[in-house]
């Protein structure tokens, strides 16, 4: 018999489907973009970038930047909302915070040989902080629906920071090659809590259930971006290859606490008593990121430049991020093996942007990009649950103040989907998709001390 407490079924399923189900936007590769003009163009600058954001978008273009300076950008205000509709009260989180950006620049050119340029960068690839909480309780009255109460809470935080060093070389004014080596540090924490209390419809006895799972890990890995650019106005072209990440070191932990008293979890007509608790630390995590290939182009049409970029990301087969040792439930000795798995399907992201220069100091930008979810259509893993594609729309302007280029703009990112979920208890809790919507509004602000407009003429021959 299906208990009335399971009217929160969609959220309950999310909670008990696995300890990795919390990492929402970790299934998208284009959530974060960097730079002044590059940010306003949604990062669609693989074939046209000519400022320090080239350390990320195309290392080969850094040597072609004129008067490269220091770049600091950040999303000064970022409002993110996740909504899960519920028949009684929608479950949502609204978060207002400062967002990450990029710090990048170049070392003095006199330190290196003719045509060589060396840069540095520090950027945040992922910055996720999600807390979803649902409380529900019905008053008890004789003859009315028996009292039950539920608390469901999902909590996740992910921070992925890349520190890079770039070498770039140009043998002439129209061609550049380069590479950026990154040391990536990924910190992930997640927990999920489910508490059920209710009276059985045909008896005076009560029933309770508690499910709490948590995990965290810190993982260090290395990867590289290799790029080349070729251009003679009005056309510019670029290509980059990002290597899969190489695991270096890490440490993690897993914890689980399960109990059930008076509930029939197996559907055999009798109440089950389950007690299990275990915590394991000093585990060795492994997080993988994919091989990707990006190509881009831009063309000058009068005082307007059109930009376009597409990027292919390789699939990642199912693997174990964090593996715990098998332990026995304290109540009945049944074996439990806690673990976190992940996988990713291959996707192609693309977008287009427009830049119009009013004069040498003022330019306007507008762009659109599609950021596809890497969550496989059919998967048993729950390291992430966001199966929706994200649409990114950005617009704004750059202008000079006291010799510093300032970028100011607005961005809207949005997506929604019915999240497919597995059957957590076959025959007892039927599978049920969850409608989830995600929105992010942000104010874009950045500063750049060097260079001229992307629309400026090419460089003098070195």
C-alpha positions in Angstrom: 0.0 0.0 0.0 1.4 3.4 -0.9 1.7 5.6 2.2 0.2 9.1 2.1 3.5 10.5 3.0 4.7 9.7 -0.5 2.7 12.6 -2.0 6.0 14.3 -2.0 7.2 11.6 -4.4 9.2 13.6 -6.9 11.3 15.2 -4.2 11.6 12.0 -2.2 12.9 10.2 -5.3 15.4 12.9 -5.9 16.6 12.6 -2.3 17.0 8.8 -2.2 18.1 8.2 -5.7 21.8 8.5 -4.9 24.3 10.7 -3.0 25.4 12.5 -6.2 22.0 13.7 -7.3 22.6 17.2 -6.2 25.2 18.6 -8.6 22.7 20.5 -10.8 24.6 22.7 -13.3 27.6 20.3 -13.5 26.2 18.9 -16.7 26.8 22.0 -18.7 30.2 23.2 -20.1 29.3 26.8 -21.2 27.7 28.1 -18.0 30.6 30.4 -17.3 32.2 32.9 -19.8 35.1 35.3 -19.3 36.5 38.6 -20.4 35.1 42.0 -21.4 34.0 41.7 -25.0 34.2 37.9 -24.8 31.7 37.7 -21.9 29.2 40.0 -23.7 29.6 37.7 -26.8 28.9 34.6 -24.7 32.4 33.3 -25.3 31.9 32.9 -29.0 35.3 34.3 -29.8 37.5 31.3 -30.6 38.2 32.8 -34.0 38.4 36.4 -33.0 39.7 37.0 -29.5 42.6 39.5 -29.2 42.9 40.2 -25.4 44.0 38.3 -22.3 40.8 36.1 -22.3 42.6 34.4 -25.2 44.5 32.4 -22.5 41.2 30.5 -22.1 39.4 30.8 -25.5 42.4 30.4 -27.9 46.0 30.6 -26.6 47.3 31.0 -30.2 45.6 34.4 -30.3 47.4 35.9 -27.3 50.5 36.7 -29.4 48.3 38.7 -31.8 46.8 41.0 -29.1 48.0 44.6 -29.4 49.3 46.1 -26.2 48.0 43.3 -23.9 47.3 44.5 -20.4 45.6 43.3 -17.2 42.1 42.0 -17.3 39.7 41.6 -14.4 36.1 40.6 -14.9 33.3 39.4 -12.6 29.6 39.0 -12.6 29.0 41.5 -9.9 25.4 40.4 -9.2 24.0 37.0 -10.1 20.4 35.9 -9.3 19.8 32.2 -9.8 16.4 30.4 -9.2 15.7 26.7 -9.3 12.0 25.7 -9.2 10.3 22.3 -8.8 6.5 22.6 -9.0 4.5 20.9 -6.3 0.7 20.7 -6.0 0.8 22.4 -2.5 3.7 24.8 -2.7 6.5 25.1 -5.3 9.9 24.1 -4.1 12.4 26.8 -5.1 15.7 28.3 -4.3 16.6 32.0 -5.1 20.2 33.0 -4.6 21.6 36.5 -5.0 25.4 36.5 -4.9 28.5 37.9 -6.6 29.7 35.7 -9.4 33.2 34.5 -10.5 35.1 35.8 -13.5 38.7 35.8 -14.7 42.0 37.5 -13.7 44.4 37.4 -16.6 47.4 39.3 -18.0 50.8 38.9 -19.7 54.4 39.1 -18.6 56.7 41.8 -20.0 57.5 41.0 -23.7 61.1 42.0 -23.2 61.6 38.8 -21.1 61.1 36.6 -24.1 62.2 36.3 -27.7 60.7 37.9 -30.7 57.2 36.8 -31.5 56.8 35.0 -28.1 54.3 36.0 -25.4 53.6 34.5 -22.0 50.4 35.0 -20.0 48.7 33.9 -16.9 45.1 33.4 -15.8 42.9 32.4 -12.9 39.3 31.6 -13.5 36.3 29.7 -11.9 34.8 27.1 -14.2 32.1 26.0 -11.8 30.5 27.8 -8.9 27.3 26.1 -7.7 25.5 26.5 -4.4 22.1 24.9 -4.2 19.8 24.3 -1.2 16.3 23.0 -1.9 14.0 22.4 1.1 10.4 21.1 1.4 8.4 20.9 4.7 4.9 19.5 4.8 2.5 18.7 7.6 -1.2 18.0 7.9 -3.2 18.6 11.1 -4.8 15.6 12.7 -8.5 15.6 13.5 -10.9 12.6 14.2 -12.2 11.3 11.0 -9.8 13.3 8.9 -6.7 12.3 7.0 -4.2 10.9 9.5 -1.3 13.2 10.5 1.9 13.0 8.6 4.9 15.3 8.2 7.8 15.4 5.8 11.1 17.3 5.5 13.2 16.9 2.4 16.4 18.9 1.9 18.9 18.8 -0.9 22.2 20.7 -0.5 25.1 20.9 -2.9 28.1 23.1 -3.4 30.7 22.9 -6.2 33.7 25.1 -6.9 36.1 24.3 -9.7 39.0 26.8 -10.1 41.6 26.7 -12.9 45.0 28.4 -12.7 46.9 28.6 -16.0 50.1 29.6 -17.7 50.1 30.4 -21.4 52.7 30.4 -24.1 51.9 32.0 -27.5 53.9 32.6 -30.6 53.4 34.4 -33.9 55.7 34.1 -36.9 53.9 36.9 -38.6 50.9 39.3 -38.3 48.2 36.9 -39.3 49.0 33.5 -37.6 49.4 32.5 -34.0 49.8 29.2 -32.1 49.8 28.6 -28.3 49.0 26.5 -25.4 47.7 27.0 -21.8 48.5 24.5 -19.1 46.0 24.4 -16.2 46.0 23.1 -12.7 42.4 22.5 -11.7 41.1 22.3 -8.1 37.6 20.9 -7.7 35.8 21.1 -4.3 32.5 19.3 -4.1 30.1 18.8 -1.2 26.6 17.3 -1.2 24.0 16.1 1.3 20.4 15.0 1.2 18.0 14.5 4.0 14.5 12.9 4.1 12.4 12.6 7.2 8.9 11.1 7.2 6.5 10.8 10.2 2.9 9.6 9.8 0.2 7.5 11.4 -1.0 4.4 9.6 -4.5 5.0 8.2 -6.1 1.9 9.8 -4.2 1.8 13.2 -3.1 4.0 16.0 0.5 3.1 15.6 3.0 5.4 14.0 5.8 5.1 11.4 9.0 7.0 10.9 11.7 7.0 8.3 15.0 8.8 8.1 17.4 8.9 5.2 20.6 11.0 5.3 23.5 10.8 2.8 26.5 13.1 2.4 29.7 13.2 0.5 32.6 15.6 -0.2 35.8 15.5 -2.0 38.7 17.7 -3.1 40.3 16.7 -6.4 43.4 18.0 -8.2 43.9 17.5 -11.9 45.8 18.9 -14.9 44.7 19.7 -18.4 45.8 21.7 -21.4 44.3 24.0 -24.1 46.0 24.1 -27.5 45.0 26.7 -30.0 45.7 28.3 -33.4 44.3 31.3 -35.1 44.6 32.7 -38.7 43.1 35.8 -40.0 43.4 38.6 -42.5 40.5 41.1 -42.1 37.7 40.9 -42.9 37.9 37.2 -41.9 39.4 35.5 -38.8 39.4 31.8 -37.9 40.5 29.8 -34.9 40.5 26.3 -33.5 41.3 24.9 -30.0 41.6 21.5 -28.5 41.1 20.9 -24.7 42.6 17.7 -23.4 40.9 15.3 -21.0 42.0 16.0 -17.4 44.7 14.0 -15.8 44.0 13.1 -12.1 46.8 14.1 -9.8 45.6 13.8 -6.2 42.5 14.1 -4.0 40.7 13.2 -0.8 37.0 12.5 0.0 34.5 11.1 2.3 31.1 9.4 2.3 28.5 9.1 5.0 25.1 7.4 5.2 22.4 7.1 7.9 19.2 5.1 7.2 16.4 4.1 9.5 12.8 2.9 9.1 10.4 1.9 11.8 6.8 0.7 11.1 6.9 1.2 7.3 6.4 -1.5 4.7 9.2 -0.7 2.3 9.1 -4.0 0.4 5.3 -4.2 -0.1 5.0 -7.7 1.6 2.3 -6.5 4.1 4.6 -6.3 7.1 6.5 -3.4 8.6 10.3 -3.3 8.0 12.9 -2.2 10.5 16.0 -0.9 8.9 19.0 0.6 10.7 22.2 1.4 9.0 24.9 4.0 9.7 28.4 4.4 8.3 31.0 7.1 7.6 34.2 6.6 5.6 36.9 9.2 5.1 40.4 9.3 3.5 38.9 8.0 0.2 40.5 8.7 -3.2 38.2 10.6 -5.6 38.7 10.8 -9.4 36.8 13.5 -11.4 37.0 13.5 -15.2 36.5 16.2 -17.8 36.3 15.5 -21.5 38.3 16.0 -24.7 36.7 18.9 -26.6 37.4 20.6 -30.0 36.1 24.1 -30.8 36.1 26.1 -34.0 35.2 29.7 -34.6 35.1 32.4 -37.2 34.3 36.1 -37.5 33.8 38.5 -40.4 34.0 42.3 -40.6 31.1 44.0 -42.3 31.7 47.8 -42.2 31.7 48.7 -38.5 30.0 45.5 -37.5 31.6 42.1 -36.8 29.8 38.8 -36.7 31.1 36.1 -34.5 30.3 32.4 -34.3 31.7 29.4 -32.4 30.8 25.7 -32.1 32.4 23.2 -29.7 32.2 19.4 -29.6 32.6 17.6 -26.2 33.5 13.9 -26.1 31.3 11.4 -24.1 32.6 10.1 -20.8 31.7 6.5 -20.0 30.3 5.7 -16.6 32.9 5.8 -13.9 33.2 5.9 -10.1 34.0 9.3 -8.7 34.1 8.2 -5.1 34.0 4.6 -3.9 33.3 3.5 -0.3 33.9 0.1 1.2 31.0 -2.3 1.6 29.5 -2.4 5.1 26.7 -4.3 6.8 23.5 -2.7 8.0 23.4 -2.8 11.8 19.8 -4.1 11.8 19.8 -7.1 9.5 23.4 -7.4 8.2 22.5 -6.7 4.6 25.4 -5.4 2.6 25.5 -1.7 1.5 28.2 -0.3 -0.8 28.1 3.6 -0.9 29.5 5.2 -4.1 29.2 8.1 -6.5 29.1 7.5 -10.2 29.2 9.9 -13.1 29.0 9.8 -16.9 28.4 12.3 -19.7 27.1 12.1 -23.2 28.7 13.8 -26.2 27.2 17.3 -27.0 27.8 20.1 -29.5 27.3 23.7 -28.2 27.1 26.6 -30.6 26.2 30.3 -30.7 26.4 33.6 -32.7 27.1 37.1 -31.6 27.1 40.6 -33.1 29.5 43.5 -32.3 29.0 47.0 -33.6 31.6 49.7 -33.1 30.3 53.3 -32.9 33.8 54.7 -32.5 37.2 53.7 -31.3 36.0 53.9 -27.6 32.4 52.6 -27.7 31.0 49.2 -29.0 27.8 47.4 -28.4 27.3 43.6 -28.3 24.5 41.0 -28.4 24.8 37.2 -28.4 22.9 33.9 -28.1 24.3 30.4 -27.3 22.9 27.0 -26.6 24.5 25.0 -23.8 23.3 21.4 -24.0 23.1 19.1 -21.0 25.5 16.2 -20.9 23.3 14.0 -18.7 22.6 10.8 -20.7 19.1 10.1 -21.8 19.1 6.9 -19.9 21.4 6.6 -16.9 21.6 4.9 -13.5 24.0 7.5 -12.1 23.0 10.5 -10.1 26.1 12.6 -9.9 23.9 15.3 -11.5 20.2 15.6 -12.4 20.0 18.6 -14.8 18.8 17.2 -18.1 17.7 20.5 -19.5 19.5 22.5 -22.2 20.3 26.1 -21.2 19.8 29.2 -23.5 22.2 32.0 -22.9 21.3 35.6 -24.0 23.7 38.5 -23.3 24.0 42.1 -24.3 25.9 45.2 -23.3 28.6 47.6 -24.3 32.3 48.4 -23.8 33.6 51.9 -23.4 36.8 53.6 -22.2 37.2 55.6 -19.0 40.6 57.1 -18.2 42.3 54.7 -20.6 40.6 51.6 -19.1 38.1 49.6 -21.2 35.0 48.9 -19.1 32.4 46.3 -20.0 28.8 46.6 -18.7 26.0 44.3 -19.7 23.1 42.0 -18.7 22.7 38.3 -19.2 19.7 35.9 -19.0 20.2 32.1 -18.9 17.2 29.7 -18.7 16.1 26.1 -19.2 13.5 23.7 -18.1 12.8 20.0 -18.4 11.1 16.9 -17.0 13.9 15.2 -15.2 13.9 11.5 -15.7 14.2 9.5 -12.5 14.7 5.8 -11.8 12.3 3.6 -9.8 13.9 3.8 -6.3 11.7 1.0 -4.7 10.3 -1.2 -7.5 6.6 -2.0 -7.0 6.3 0.4 -4.1 7.2 3.8 -5.4 6.5 4.2 -9.1 8.8 6.2 -11.3 7.8 9.8 -11.7 9.5 12.6 -13.6 10.1 16.0 -11.9 9.4 19.3 -13.7 12.4 21.6 -13.0 13.0 25.1 -14.3 16.3 27.0 -13.9 16.8 30.8 -14.4 19.8 33.0 -13.9 20.0 36.8 -14.3 23.3 38.6 -14.0 24.9 41.9 -14.2 28.2 41.8 -16.1 31.1 44.1 -15.2 34.7 43.9 -16.3 37.9 46.0 -16.7 40.7 45.7 -19.2 43.8 48.1 -19.2 45.2 47.3 -22.6 44.5 46.8 -26.3 42.1 48.4 -28.7 38.8 47.2 -30.2 38.5 43.8 -31.8 37.6 45.8 -34.9 40.9 47.6 -35.1 43.3 46.9 -38.0 45.8 44.0 -37.8 49.1 44.3 -36.1 52.3 45.7 -37.7 54.6 43.0 -38.9 56.9 42.0 -36.0 
